[in-house]
C-alpha cells in the first residue's frame, strides 16, 4: 500500500518575456515567448521557448530566425542553464531552423491536452 503524503502547493509568479515584431504600421507580424522556470535541482533557471509565430505572408524572410535568436539571447541574459524548444512532428522546416541555430534533438515531448 502506498504511503500517504501531504501535498503542498506553492505558487510563484510566472516569468514570461515576450517579443513582438511589428510592421511599419505597427501591426504585429511575429511573436515569441521565453518562459523562465525555476528548478530547485539547479541553482539557475531554465527557459522554454514558446509561442513562436510569424505571419504566413512574411514567412521565409528570416523573421522567425530573428525571434528565436532574440529568445536565445534573453535566455542567456537570464542565466538559464538550458533552453527547451518543442515542435510538432509535422514541422520539419521549424526543426531545421532550430538545428541551424544550435538546438539539438534531445528527446521527446509528451503532452496531455485538457478541454476548455
Secondary structure, DSSP 8 states (H G I E B T S, - for coil): --------------EEEEEEEE-TTS-EEEEEEEEEE--TTSSS-EEEEEEEEE-GGGTTSSHHHHHHHHHHHHHHHTT-S-EEE---TT-HHHHHHHHHTT--------------
